[in-house]
């Protein structure tokens, strides 16, 4: 199972590099999420009101290294 996820992530990275195509992957899998450049989430702070949350993982890693 883990090997298949790693292969899927490698395939996405290769296709992104060679074709400059962007992909939207919907997952709760932490292995898959750890290979992404950016994460988006939808949260509901109050009933009936959804909010989009975004994290640029590359930028977050740079900030973490500085601080």
N, CA, C and O atoms as a Maestro MAE file, in Angstrom:
{
 s_m_m2io_version
 :::
 2.0.0
}

f_m_ct {
 s_m_title
 :::
 protein
 m_atom[268] {
  # First column is atom index #
  i_m_mmod_type
  r_m_x_coord
  r_m_y_coord
  r_m_z_coord
  i_m_residue_number
  s_m_chain_name
  s_m_pdb_residue_name
  s_m_pdb_atom_name
  i_m_atomic_number
  :::
  1 25 0.834 -1.190 0.000 1 A "UNK " " N  " 7
  2 3 0.000 0.000 0.000 1 A "UNK " " CA " 6
  3 2 0.879 1.253 0.000 1 A "UNK " " C  " 6
  4 15 0.681 2.146 -0.824 1 A "UNK " " O  " 8
  5 25 1.839 1.324 0.910 2 A "UNK " " N  " 7
  6 3 2.729 2.486 0.998 2 A "UNK " " CA " 6
  7 2 3.523 2.641 -0.303 2 A "UNK " " C  " 6
  8 15 3.738 3.756 -0.778 2 A "UNK " " O  " 8
  9 25 3.951 1.519 -0.868 3 A "UNK " " N  " 7
  10 3 4.725 1.536 -2.112 3 A "UNK " " CA " 6
  11 2 3.896 2.123 -3.259 3 A "UNK " " C  " 6
  12 15 4.417 2.879 -4.079 3 A "UNK " " O  " 8
  13 25 2.609 1.776 -3.315 4 A "UNK " " N  " 7
  14 3 1.728 2.306 -4.368 4 A "UNK " " CA " 6
  15 2 1.550 3.807 -4.223 4 A "UNK " " C  " 6
  16 15 1.553 4.534 -5.216 4 A "UNK " " O  " 8
  17 25 1.394 4.278 -2.981 5 A "UNK " " N  " 7
  18 3 1.237 5.723 -2.759 5 A "UNK " " CA " 6
  19 2 2.493 6.470 -3.176 5 A "UNK " " C  " 6
  20 15 2.417 7.533 -3.791 5 A "UNK " " O  " 8
  21 25 3.651 5.908 -2.838 6 A "UNK " " N  " 7
  22 3 4.920 6.534 -3.217 6 A "UNK " " CA " 6
  23 2 5.042 6.581 -4.733 6 A "UNK " " C  " 6
  24 15 5.477 7.591 -5.287 6 A "UNK " " O  " 8
  25 25 4.665 5.504 -5.407 7 A "UNK " " N  " 7
  26 3 4.699 5.478 -6.870 7 A "UNK " " CA " 6
  27 2 3.757 6.504 -7.471 7 A "UNK " " C  " 6
  28 15 4.101 7.160 -8.455 7 A "UNK " " O  " 8
  29 25 2.577 6.651 -6.894 8 A "UNK " " N  " 7
  30 3 1.606 7.655 -7.342 8 A "UNK " " CA " 6
  31 2 2.192 9.053 -7.200 8 A "UNK " " C  " 6
  32 15 2.087 9.866 -8.119 8 A "UNK " " O  " 8
  33 25 2.805 9.339 -6.063 9 A "UNK " " N  " 7
  34 3 3.404 10.660 -5.837 9 A "UNK " " CA " 6
  35 2 4.558 10.908 -6.803 9 A "UNK " " C  " 6
  36 15 4.699 12.013 -7.327 9 A "UNK " " O  " 8
  37 25 5.376 9.901 -7.040 10 A "UNK " " N  " 7
  38 3 6.479 10.040 -7.997 10 A "UNK " " CA " 6
  39 2 5.953 10.324 -9.398 10 A "UNK " " C  " 6
  40 15 6.509 11.156 -10.115 10 A "UNK " " O  " 8
  41 25 4.886 9.638 -9.790 11 A "UNK " " N  " 7
  42 3 4.272 9.859 -11.099 11 A "UNK " " CA " 6
  43 2 3.760 11.292 -11.222 11 A "UNK " " C  " 6
  44 15 3.980 11.940 -12.245 11 A "UNK " " O  " 8
  45 25 3.084 11.789 -10.197 12 A "UNK " " N  " 7
  46 3 2.592 13.173 -10.222 12 A "UNK " " CA " 6
  47 2 3.736 14.168 -10.363 12 A "UNK " " C  " 6
  48 15 3.655 15.102 -11.160 12 A "UNK " " O  " 8
  49 25 4.800 13.969 -9.592 13 A "UNK " " N  " 7
  50 3 5.947 14.879 -9.668 13 A "UNK " " CA " 6
  51 2 6.573 14.865 -11.058 13 A "UNK " " C  " 6
  52 15 6.908 15.920 -11.599 13 A "UNK " " O  " 8
  53 25 6.731 13.693 -11.633 14 A "UNK " " N  " 7
  54 3 7.332 13.583 -12.970 14 A "UNK " " CA " 6
  55 2 6.452 14.251 -14.019 14 A "UNK " " C  " 6
  56 15 6.956 14.971 -14.880 14 A "UNK " " O  " 8
  57 25 5.151 14.023 -13.957 15 A "UNK " " N  " 7
  58 3 4.240 14.639 -14.926 15 A "UNK " " CA " 6
  59 2 4.208 16.154 -14.761 15 A "UNK " " C  " 6
  60 15 4.121 16.884 -15.748 15 A "UNK " " O  " 8
  61 25 4.277 16.625 -13.534 16 A "UNK " " N  " 7
  62 3 4.291 18.065 -13.276 16 A "UNK " " CA " 6
  63 2 5.545 18.698 -13.859 16 A "UNK " " C  " 6
  64 15 5.474 19.753 -14.488 16 A "UNK " " O  " 8
  65 25 6.687 18.063 -13.656 17 A "UNK " " N  " 7
  66 3 7.949 18.601 -14.185 17 A "UNK " " CA " 6
  67 2 7.988 18.587 -15.704 17 A "UNK " " C  " 6
  68 15 8.426 19.559 -16.320 17 A "UNK " " O  " 8
  69 25 7.543 17.518 -16.304 18 A "UNK " " N  " 7
  70 3 7.696 17.378 -17.756 18 A "UNK " " CA " 6
  71 2 6.615 18.098 -18.555 18 A "UNK " " C  " 6
  72 15 6.839 18.434 -19.718 18 A "UNK " " O  " 8
  73 25 5.458 18.341 -17.965 19 A "UNK " " N  " 7
  74 3 4.366 18.960 -18.725 19 A "UNK " " CA " 6
  75 2 3.879 20.280 -18.140 19 A "UNK " " C  " 6
  76 15 3.042 20.945 -18.750 19 A "UNK " " O  " 8
  77 25 4.384 20.675 -16.970 20 A "UNK " " N  " 7
  78 3 3.935 21.880 -16.268 20 A "UNK " " CA " 6
  79 2 2.430 21.845 -15.980 20 A "UNK " " C  " 6
  80 15 1.785 22.887 -15.863 20 A "UNK " " O  " 8
  81 25 1.892 20.646 -15.871 21 A "UNK " " N  " 7
  82 3 0.485 20.460 -15.530 21 A "UNK " " CA " 6
  83 2 0.336 20.494 -14.018 21 A "UNK " " C  " 6
  84 15 1.207 20.019 -13.290 21 A "UNK " " O  " 8
  85 25 -0.757 21.048 -13.555 22 A "UNK " " N  " 7
  86 3 -1.058 21.058 -12.120 22 A "UNK " " CA " 6
  87 2 -2.171 20.056 -11.850 22 A "UNK " " C  " 6
  88 15 -3.059 19.849 -12.677 22 A "UNK " " O  " 8
  89 25 -2.104 19.448 -10.693 23 A "UNK " " N  " 7
  90 3 -3.088 18.437 -10.321 23 A "UNK " " CA " 6
  91 2 -3.756 18.815 -9.013 23 A "UNK " " C  " 6
  92 15 -3.130 19.391 -8.122 23 A "UNK " " O  " 8
  93 25 -5.012 18.490 -8.910 24 A "UNK " " N  " 7
  94 3 -5.754 18.622 -7.664 24 A "UNK " " CA " 6
  95 2 -6.001 17.208 -7.150 24 A "UNK " " C  " 6
  96 15 -6.697 16.419 -7.789 24 A "UNK " " O  " 8
  97 25 -5.430 16.897 -6.003 25 A "UNK " " N  " 7
  98 3 -5.557 15.571 -5.413 25 A "UNK " " CA " 6
  99 2 -6.378 15.705 -4.134 25 A "UNK " " C  " 6
  100 15 -6.043 16.505 -3.260 25 A "UNK " " O  " 8
  101 25 -7.420 14.947 -4.027 26 A "UNK " " N  " 7
  102 3 -8.252 14.963 -2.824 26 A "UNK " " CA " 6
  103 2 -7.899 13.730 -2.003 26 A "UNK " " C  " 6
  104 15 -8.090 12.598 -2.447 26 A "UNK " " O  " 8
  105 25 -7.374 13.967 -0.783 27 A "UNK " " N  " 7
  106 3 -6.909 12.860 0.049 27 A "UNK " " CA " 6
  107 2 -6.888 13.248 1.518 27 A "UNK " " C  " 6
  108 15 -6.834 14.429 1.860 27 A "UNK " " O  " 8
  109 25 -6.930 12.255 2.368 28 A "UNK " " N  " 7
  110 3 -6.653 12.418 3.790 28 A "UNK " " CA " 6
  111 2 -5.369 11.665 4.143 28 A "UNK " " C  " 6
  112 15 -4.983 11.606 5.311 28 A "UNK " " O  " 8
  113 25 -4.716 11.099 3.146 29 A "UNK " " N  " 7
  114 3 -3.539 10.277 3.378 29 A "UNK " " CA " 6
  115 2 -2.318 11.148 3.660 29 A "UNK " " C  " 6
  116 15 -1.945 11.980 2.833 29 A "UNK " " O  " 8
  117 25 -1.703 10.961 4.810 30 A "UNK " " N  " 7
  118 3 -0.576 11.807 5.217 30 A "UNK " " CA " 6
  119 2 0.648 11.627 4.320 30 A "UNK " " C  " 6
  120 15 1.393 12.584 4.107 30 A "UNK " " O  " 8
  121 25 0.870 10.435 3.796 31 A "UNK " " N  " 7
  122 3 2.004 10.211 2.890 31 A "UNK " " CA " 6
  123 2 1.827 11.038 1.624 31 A "UNK " " C  " 6
  124 15 2.758 11.718 1.191 31 A "UNK " " O  " 8
  125 25 0.658 10.984 1.039 32 A "UNK " " N  " 7
  126 3 0.382 11.758 -0.172 32 A "UNK " " CA " 6
  127 2 0.486 13.249 0.120 32 A "UNK " " C  " 6
  128 15 1.093 13.985 -0.658 32 A "UNK " " O  " 8
  129 25 -0.090 13.704 1.217 33 A "UNK " " N  " 7
  130 3 -0.039 15.129 1.559 33 A "UNK " " CA " 6
  131 2 1.392 15.603 1.764 33 A "UNK " " C  " 6
  132 15 1.713 16.744 1.431 33 A "UNK " " O  " 8
  133 25 2.252 14.758 2.302 34 A "UNK " " N  " 7
  134 3 3.634 15.162 2.572 34 A "UNK " " CA " 6
  135 2 4.435 15.406 1.296 34 A "UNK " " C  " 6
  136 15 5.492 16.035 1.350 34 A "UNK " " O  " 8
  137 25 3.959 14.925 0.157 35 A "UNK " " N  " 7
  138 3 4.648 15.125 -1.113 35 A "UNK " " CA " 6
  139 2 4.132 16.338 -1.889 35 A "UNK " " C  " 6
  140 15 4.657 16.649 -2.959 35 A "UNK " " O  " 8
  141 25 3.146 17.006 -1.386 36 A "UNK " " N  " 7
  142 3 2.530 18.120 -2.105 36 A "UNK " " CA " 6
  143 2 3.226 19.441 -1.783 36 A "UNK " " C  " 6
  144 15 3.858 19.585 -0.736 36 A "UNK " " O  " 8
  145 25 3.100 20.405 -2.704 37 A "UNK " " N  " 7
  146 3 3.669 21.736 -2.504 37 A "UNK " " CA " 6
  147 2 2.737 22.625 -1.694 37 A "UNK " " C  " 6
  148 15 3.185 23.515 -0.972 37 A "UNK " " O  " 8
  149 25 1.454 22.382 -1.818 38 A "UNK " " N  " 7
  150 3 0.461 23.227 -1.161 38 A "UNK " " CA " 6
  151 2 -0.714 22.361 -0.739 38 A "UNK " " C  " 6
  152 15 -1.108 21.431 -1.443 38 A "UNK " " O  " 8
  153 25 -1.263 22.683 0.417 39 A "UNK " " N  " 7
  154 3 -2.445 21.980 0.912 39 A "UNK " " CA " 6
  155 2 -3.601 22.958 1.028 39 A "UNK " " C  " 6
  156 15 -3.419 24.102 1.447 39 A "UNK " " O  " 8
  157 25 -4.775 22.511 0.661 40 A "UNK " " N  " 7
  158 3 -6.000 23.285 0.828 40 A "UNK " " CA " 6
  159 2 -6.939 22.470 1.696 40 A "UNK " " C  " 6
  160 15 -6.991 21.243 1.601 40 A "UNK " " O  " 8
  161 25 -7.668 23.158 2.528 41 A "UNK " " N  " 7
  162 3 -8.659 22.488 3.355 41 A "UNK " " CA " 6
  163 2 -9.906 23.339 3.437 41 A "UNK " " C  " 6
  164 15 -9.862 24.551 3.226 41 A "UNK " " O  " 8
  165 25 -10.998 22.708 3.740 42 A "UNK " " N  " 7
  166 3 -12.253 23.422 3.939 42 A "UNK " " CA " 6
  167 2 -12.709 23.122 5.357 42 A "UNK " " C  " 6
  168 15 -12.809 21.965 5.764 42 A "UNK " " O  " 8
  169 25 -12.981 24.177 6.092 43 A "UNK " " N  " 7
  170 3 -13.417 24.024 7.470 43 A "UNK " " CA " 6
  171 2 -14.741 24.744 7.674 43 A "UNK " " C  " 6
  172 15 -15.078 25.667 6.932 43 A "UNK " " O  " 8
  173 25 -15.476 24.321 8.669 44 A "UNK " " N  " 7
  174 3 -16.750 24.963 8.961 44 A "UNK " " CA " 6
  175 2 -16.679 25.487 10.397 44 A "UNK " " C  " 6
  176 15 -16.984 24.763 11.345 44 A "UNK " " O  " 8
  177 25 -16.268 26.771 10.548 45 A "UNK " " N  " 7
  178 3 -16.138 27.382 11.870 45 A "UNK " " CA " 6
  179 2 -17.498 27.517 12.549 45 A "UNK " " C  " 6
  180 15 -17.622 27.339 13.761 45 A "UNK " " O  " 8
  181 25 -18.499 27.829 11.761 46 A "UNK " " N  " 7
  182 3 -19.861 27.879 12.291 46 A "UNK " " CA " 6
  183 2 -20.781 27.189 11.307 46 A "UNK " " C  " 6
  184 15 -20.507 27.155 10.107 46 A "UNK " " O  " 8
  185 25 -21.847 26.654 11.802 47 A "UNK " " N  " 7
  186 3 -22.754 25.848 10.985 47 A "UNK " " CA " 6
  187 2 -23.204 26.616 9.745 47 A "UNK " " C  " 6
  188 15 -23.725 27.728 9.838 47 A "UNK " " O  " 8
  189 25 -22.992 25.999 8.585 48 A "UNK " " N  " 7
  190 3 -23.430 26.573 7.321 48 A "UNK " " CA " 6
  191 2 -22.458 27.547 6.684 48 A "UNK " " C  " 6
  192 15 -22.727 28.055 5.596 48 A "UNK " " O  " 8
  193 25 -21.323 27.824 7.341 49 A "UNK " " N  " 7
  194 3 -20.342 28.769 6.793 49 A "UNK " " CA " 6
  195 2 -19.015 28.035 6.599 49 A "UNK " " C  " 6
  196 15 -18.331 27.714 7.570 49 A "UNK " " O  " 8
  197 25 -18.658 27.773 5.350 50 A "UNK " " N  " 7
  198 3 -17.401 27.088 5.039 50 A "UNK " " CA " 6
  199 2 -16.301 28.107 4.796 50 A "UNK " " C  " 6
  200 15 -16.555 29.208 4.307 50 A "UNK " " O  " 8
  201 25 -15.079 27.728 5.142 51 A "UNK " " N  " 7
  202 3 -13.931 28.607 4.946 51 A "UNK " " CA " 6
  203 2 -12.799 27.795 4.329 51 A "UNK " " C  " 6
  204 15 -12.528 26.672 4.753 51 A "UNK " " O  " 8
  205 25 -12.135 28.375 3.320 52 A "UNK " " N  " 7
  206 3 -11.000 27.734 2.665 52 A "UNK " " CA " 6
  207 2 -9.720 28.096 3.408 52 A "UNK " " C  " 6
  208 15 -9.481 29.264 3.717 52 A "UNK " " O  " 8
  209 25 -8.903 27.090 3.691 53 A "UNK " " N  " 7
  210 3 -7.621 27.279 4.358 53 A "UNK " " CA " 6
  211 2 -6.545 26.752 3.418 53 A "UNK " " C  " 6
  212 15 -6.701 25.679 2.836 53 A "UNK " " O  " 8
  213 25 -5.444 27.507 3.264 54 A "UNK " " N  " 7
  214 3 -4.376 27.111 2.358 54 A "UNK " " CA " 6
  215 2 -3.030 27.210 3.072 54 A "UNK " " C  " 6
  216 15 -2.789 28.149 3.830 54 A "UNK " " O  " 8
  217 25 -2.156 26.232 2.822 55 A "UNK " " N  " 7
  218 3 -0.807 26.248 3.380 55 A "UNK " " CA " 6
  219 2 0.178 25.974 2.255 55 A "UNK " " C  " 6
  220 15 0.101 24.941 1.589 55 A "UNK " " O  " 8
  221 25 1.110 26.910 2.044 56 A "UNK " " N  " 7
  222 3 2.204 26.719 1.096 56 A "UNK " " CA " 6
  223 2 3.313 26.015 1.871 56 A "UNK " " C  " 6
  224 15 3.990 26.643 2.684 56 A "UNK " " O  " 8
  225 25 3.504 24.736 1.635 57 A "UNK " " N  " 7
  226 3 4.427 23.941 2.439 57 A "UNK " " CA " 6
  227 2 5.877 24.362 2.257 57 A "UNK " " C  " 6
  228 15 6.654 24.302 3.211 57 A "UNK " " O  " 8
  229 25 6.260 24.784 1.065 58 A "UNK " " N  " 7
  230 3 7.637 25.233 0.833 58 A "UNK " " CA " 6
  231 2 7.924 26.486 1.657 58 A "UNK " " C  " 6
  232 15 8.971 26.593 2.294 58 A "UNK " " O  " 8
  233 25 6.995 27.423 1.638 59 A "UNK " " N  " 7
  234 3 7.160 28.661 2.413 59 A "UNK " " CA " 6
  235 2 7.150 28.362 3.910 59 A "UNK " " C  " 6
  236 15 7.941 28.929 4.663 59 A "UNK " " O  " 8
  237 25 6.271 27.486 4.334 60 A "UNK " " N  " 7
  238 3 6.205 27.119 5.750 60 A "UNK " " CA " 6
  239 2 7.514 26.484 6.211 60 A "UNK " " C  " 6
  240 15 7.972 26.746 7.324 60 A "UNK " " O  " 8
  241 25 8.112 25.661 5.373 61 A "UNK " " N  " 7
  242 3 9.386 25.022 5.709 61 A "UNK " " CA " 6
  243 2 10.494 26.062 5.837 61 A "UNK " " C  " 6
  244 15 11.328 25.968 6.738 61 A "UNK " " O  " 8
  245 25 10.510 27.053 4.944 62 A "UNK " " N  " 7
  246 3 11.513 28.125 5.027 62 A "UNK " " CA " 6
  247 2 11.338 28.928 6.311 62 A "UNK " " C  " 6
  248 15 12.322 29.255 6.974 62 A "UNK " " O  " 8
  249 25 10.105 29.248 6.664 63 A "UNK " " N  " 7
  250 3 9.842 29.994 7.898 63 A "UNK " " CA " 6
  251 2 10.258 29.187 9.123 63 A "UNK " " C  " 6
  252 15 10.777 29.738 10.094 63 A "UNK " " O  " 8
  253 25 10.031 27.904 9.068 64 A "UNK " " N  " 7
  254 3 10.415 27.032 10.177 64 A "UNK " " CA " 6
  255 2 11.932 26.986 10.345 64 A "UNK " " C  " 6
  256 15 12.436 26.955 11.468 64 A "UNK " " O  " 8
  257 25 12.657 26.982 9.227 65 A "UNK " " N  " 7
  258 3 14.116 26.936 9.271 65 A "UNK " " CA " 6
  259 2 14.695 28.229 9.849 65 A "UNK " " C  " 6
  260 15 15.710 28.201 10.546 65 A "UNK " " O  " 8
  261 25 14.052 29.352 9.559 66 A "UNK " " N  " 7
  262 3 14.517 30.653 10.054 66 A "UNK " " CA " 6
  263 2 14.234 30.797 11.545 66 A "UNK " " C  " 6
  264 15 15.078 31.272 12.305 66 A "UNK " " O  " 8
  265 25 13.041 30.382 11.951 67 A "UNK " " N  " 7
  266 3 12.601 30.585 13.344 67 A "UNK " " CA " 6
  267 2 12.984 29.451 14.169 67 A "UNK " " C  " 6
  268 15 12.702 29.436 15.367 67 A "UNK " " O  " 8
  :::
 }
 m_bond[267] {
  # First column is bond index #
  i_m_from
  i_m_to
  i_m_order
  :::
  1 1 2 1
  2 2 3 1
  3 3 4 2
  4 3 5 1
  5 5 6 1
  6 6 7 1
  7 7 8 2
  8 7 9 1
  9 9 10 1
  10 10 11 1
  11 11 12 2
  12 11 13 1
  13 13 14 1
  14 14 15 1
  15 15 16 2
  16 15 17 1
  17 17 18 1
  18 18 19 1
  19 19 20 2
  20 19 21 1
  21 21 22 1
  22 22 23 1
  23 23 24 2
  24 23 25 1
  25 25 26 1
  26 26 27 1
  27 27 28 2
  28 27 29 1
  29 29 30 1
  30 30 31 1
  31 31 32 2
  32 31 33 1
  33 33 34 1
  34 34 35 1
  35 35 36 2
  36 35 37 1
  37 37 38 1
  38 38 39 1
  39 39 40 2
  40 39 41 1
  41 41 42 1
  42 42 43 1
  43 43 44 2
  44 43 45 1
  45 45 46 1
  46 46 47 1
  47 47 48 2
  48 47 49 1
  49 49 50 1
  50 50 51 1
  51 51 52 2
  52 51 53 1
  53 53 54 1
  54 54 55 1
  55 55 56 2
  56 55 57 1
  57 57 58 1
  58 58 59 1
  59 59 60 2
  60 59 61 1
  61 61 62 1
  62 62 63 1
  63 63 64 2
  64 63 65 1
  65 65 66 1
  66 66 67 1
  67 67 68 2
  68 67 69 1
  69 69 70 1
  70 70 71 1
  71 71 72 2
  72 71 73 1
  73 73 74 1
  74 74 75 1
  75 75 76 2
  76 75 77 1
  77 77 78 1
  78 78 79 1
  79 79 80 2
  80 79 81 1
  81 81 82 1
  82 82 83 1
  83 83 84 2
  84 83 85 1
  85 85 86 1
  86 86 87 1
  87 87 88 2
  88 87 89 1
  89 89 90 1
  90 90 91 1
  91 91 92 2
  92 91 93 1
  93 93 94 1
  94 94 95 1
  95 95 96 2
  96 95 97 1
  97 97 98 1
  98 98 99 1
  99 99 100 2
  100 99 101 1
  101 101 102 1
  102 102 103 1
  103 103 104 2
  104 103 105 1
  105 105 106 1
  106 106 107 1
  107 107 108 2
  108 107 109 1
  109 109 110 1
  110 110 111 1
  111 111 112 2
  112 111 113 1
  113 113 114 1
  114 114 115 1
  115 115 116 2
  116 115 117 1
  117 117 118 1
  118 118 119 1
  119 119 120 2
  120 119 121 1
  121 121 122 1
  122 122 123 1
  123 123 124 2
  124 123 125 1
  125 125 126 1
  126 126 127 1
  127 127 128 2
  128 127 129 1
  129 129 130 1
  130 130 131 1
  131 131 132 2
  132 131 133 1
  133 133 134 1
  134 134 135 1
  135 135 136 2
  136 135 137 1
  137 137 138 1
  138 138 139 1
  139 139 140 2
  140 139 141 1
  141 141 142 1
  142 142 143 1
  143 143 144 2
  144 143 145 1
  145 145 146 1
  146 146 147 1
  147 147 148 2
  148 147 149 1
  149 149 150 1
  150 150 151 1
  151 151 152 2
  152 151 153 1
  153 153 154 1
  154 154 155 1
  155 155 156 2
  156 155 157 1
  157 157 158 1
  158 158 159 1
  159 159 160 2
  160 159 161 1
  161 161 162 1
  162 162 163 1
  163 163 164 2
  164 163 165 1
  165 165 166 1
  166 166 167 1
  167 167 168 2
  168 167 169 1
  169 169 170 1
  170 170 171 1
  171 171 172 2
  172 171 173 1
  173 173 174 1
  174 174 175 1
  175 175 176 2
  176 175 177 1
  177 177 178 1
  178 178 179 1
  179 179 180 2
  180 179 181 1
  181 181 182 1
  182 182 183 1
  183 183 184 2
  184 183 185 1
  185 185 186 1
  186 186 187 1
  187 187 188 2
  188 187 189 1
  189 189 190 1
  190 190 191 1
  191 191 192 2
  192 191 193 1
  193 193 194 1
  194 194 195 1
  195 195 196 2
  196 195 197 1
  197 197 198 1
  198 198 199 1
  199 199 200 2
  200 199 201 1
  201 201 202 1
  202 202 203 1
  203 203 204 2
  204 203 205 1
  205 205 206 1
  206 206 207 1
  207 207 208 2
  208 207 209 1
  209 209 210 1
  210 210 211 1
  211 211 212 2
  212 211 213 1
  213 213 214 1
  214 214 215 1
  215 215 216 2
  216 215 217 1
  217 217 218 1
  218 218 219 1
  219 219 220 2
  220 219 221 1
  221 221 222 1
  222 222 223 1
  223 223 224 2
  224 223 225 1
  225 225 226 1
  226 226 227 1
  227 227 228 2
  228 227 229 1
  229 229 230 1
  230 230 231 1
  231 231 232 2
  232 231 233 1
  233 233 234 1
  234 234 235 1
  235 235 236 2
  236 235 237 1
  237 237 238 1
  238 238 239 1
  239 239 240 2
  240 239 241 1
  241 241 242 1
  242 242 243 1
  243 243 244 2
  244 243 245 1
  245 245 246 1
  246 246 247 1
  247 247 248 2
  248 247 249 1
  249 249 250 1
  250 250 251 1
  251 251 252 2
  252 251 253 1
  253 253 254 1
  254 254 255 1
  255 255 256 2
  256 255 257 1
  257 257 258 1
  258 258 259 1
  259 259 260 2
  260 259 261 1
  261 261 262 1
  262 262 263 1
  263 263 264 2
  264 263 265 1
  265 265 266 1
  266 266 267 1
  267 267 268 2
  :::
 }
}
